């Protein structure tokens, strides 16, 4: 390199005059992100073009790509404007894992041939590998514009949209690719990924099964696809089918530890813990270096209530993780996931983690795990302290932010919970549980409008066991905001997944009642009563729904039960009187009103109720008695007039008639 730099310094003027010279190309190549070019200009008596090409190919066949690249630069030197040479160099960089340099090489092809859609397509693919999806989208769209009927370009663009979570766009593009070319079965696999991301597991399974129909030879690809199919069955809660699929895969690939790992997970989901332990042990025996296998085994022992064995495995795993961290500097991705998932820890684990912190006080993972430990045993103040220490080391870790926010919520510090959860959601919307905790915090401080507003930010929220609690909070917020139609719609979906939830039954019944859907309201309250008989509030709501729907006899039965349970509650006697009155049972209604007034004699509403029943009854009886005695008086008067009776004879008769009349009226009043 020093010799090359010195020779370049001696020829500065010549390079300025000819910017396309090979030496300028070499200097530009040195700017590559990962690049060091370990060559010198070839001498006339060195190897020929074909010799260097053969040398490069031989190194590439052996997998020695650095040497292959060095040799191929000798070829590129002969014609730096040859796009084929740059394209092959990009291929070598790609296989050598130098993605940035591969991008650089293909970019040179694009500069030299701007309208070549194949180079644009390849450049888009390399940007996908570099996770630069904006550039990947731009270059793939340019390629598609130049060749609008190329199915591979639709496929590639669909992959880009899949990675940026635009699943509907991805789906339409893959379907278009299939329309143009139905024999590329990779599209079926891509369809499965997209449907999986959209939680449309039935469609994902159909796509995978079609893909498997076209795999003719036994291969690692087939093994992976069967494993993925079993995962889809698990997500779709078809656990027995998942077990059958994995068993079939084990017959074909008995030494693949991930098959046993997945099988153990399925058994855990269906509570067959002994079978889970057997499968996890086989996974560990096949691959002891896969920490995920150890975690599944520990989880299986924990579920089987063998806590000591579970803790022993977890602590050994943590030690291995620490050793792995020292040796490799970068923790294996699966190991990191394992650390984030270890939640079943106790005091022994806390003690072990504290010892590790003494040795490595700047280790984020130890603080984070200690926060989880204390959270699980309900010591939320300590938990928050350790999460905040982890936060100081990494203030943008979305999992730690989620745990801080949720722990503050559990500690009833709702405002602090909201602050951290909002920051978490700003960084990533992937953790759906964060929305639940945020909604719960807003709900507990009475900001129901905030719960509703944040719900509108979530696209295509699916109804499943993982977010049903969030939907419950959302439905209750709509109820508190008096948006009863919306609350009824959401809470009914919650009830489909949690059909015996008493709180949801109550609020759903009241929501239906508020929109005058009394039939559905009664259905909710009756179901509640079957689960929790004689609940006062529910019986009251049920009787009111019966009353509002005109089912007075059913309402009477409920109010009779309420008055029997709570004989000193005037309100129940009053409503019983109303129900009896509406079924023309006036005598019984009168008694009910009287009992209500006896308990609360100054209540004007109760007095009006009694008056309404007493007045009607008294009025009808009094009229008939009055008419009867008037007729008697008339008949007696005519008789006395015709017989010309004297006053001494008439007076006692009329006196007796009047006494009888007033006596009858007084009896009626009673």
Buried (B, 14 or more C-beta within 10 A) or exposed (E): EEEBEEEBEEEEEEEEEEEEBBBBBBBBBEEBEEBEBEBEEBEEEEBEEEEBBEBBBEBBEEEBBEBBBBBBBBBBBEEBEBBEBBBBBBBBBBBBEBBBBBBBBBBBBBEBBEEBBBBBBBBBBBBBBEEBBEBBBBBBBBBBEBEEEBBBBBBBBBBBBBBEEBBEBBBBBBBBBBEBBEEBBEBBBBBBBBBBBBBBBEBBBBBBBBBBEEEEEEEEEBBBBBBBBBBBBBBBEBBEBBBEBBEBBBEEBEEBBBBBBBBBBBBBBBEBBEBBBBBBBBBBEBBEEBBBBBBBBBBBBBBBEBEEBBBBBBBEBBEBBBEBBEEEEEBBEEBBEBBBEBEBBBEBBBEBBEEBBEEEEEBBBBBBBBBBBBBBEEBBEBBBBBBBBBBEBBEEBBBBBBBBBBBBBBBEBBEBBBBBBBBBBEBEBEBBBBBBBBBBBBBEEEBBEBBBEBBEEBEEBEBEEEBBBBBBBBBBBBBBBEBBEBBBBBBBEBBEBBEEBEEBBBBBBBBBBBEEBBEBBBBBBBBBBEEEEEBEEBBBBBBBBBBBBEBBEBBBBBBBBBBEEBEEBBBBBBBBBBBBBBEEBBEBBBBBBBBBBEBBEEBEEBBEBBEBBBEEBEEEBBEEBEEEBEEBBEEBEEEBEEEEEEEEEBEEBBEEBEEEBEEBBEEBEE
